[in-house]
Structure formats: structure tokens, C-alpha cells
Amino acid sequence: MTYSLSYISDSKGKHTAIQMPMKDWKKVEQRLREAEFLTNLRSSYTEALQEVKLHRQGKKKLKTLEELLAEG
């Protein structure tokens, strides 16, 4: 994906900021939200698999549906 960027520089020519059209920024925000969602999903999935592994090894007691709902 290509974005229209304008660079802002200080008096020494060092880039200090960028500007972009709002329509491009909205696309960037959406992609960041999607990436965050996928990262959280992956983390939850990994944690769940670890809990199942520990349960199968007899090291963790799983919660009942009632217990999970009570945590709410």
C-alpha cells in the first residue's frame, strides 16, 4: 500500500515529522487495529494451548463453565 507523505524537517534538514492525508491515516489506523487484534488472538490461543497441555499433564485443573461465567 502506498501513502502520500510529506516530510517536515528542522533547520538542519533532519526529518522531525510527517504529514499524510486523513484518508491514508484512517487506512493505517485500521491496519494497526487488525494487527493488534491478531496479536491478541494469537496470544490467547497460545495461552489456551498451554493450559490444555498442563491439564493433560495433571498439573492444572480446568474451570467449569459455571466458574468461567462467574468470573464474568
Secondary structure, DSSP 8 states (H G I E B T S, - for coil): -----EEEE-TTS-EEEEE--HHHHHHHHHHHHHHHHHHHHHHHHHHHHHHHHHHHTTS-----HHHHHHH-
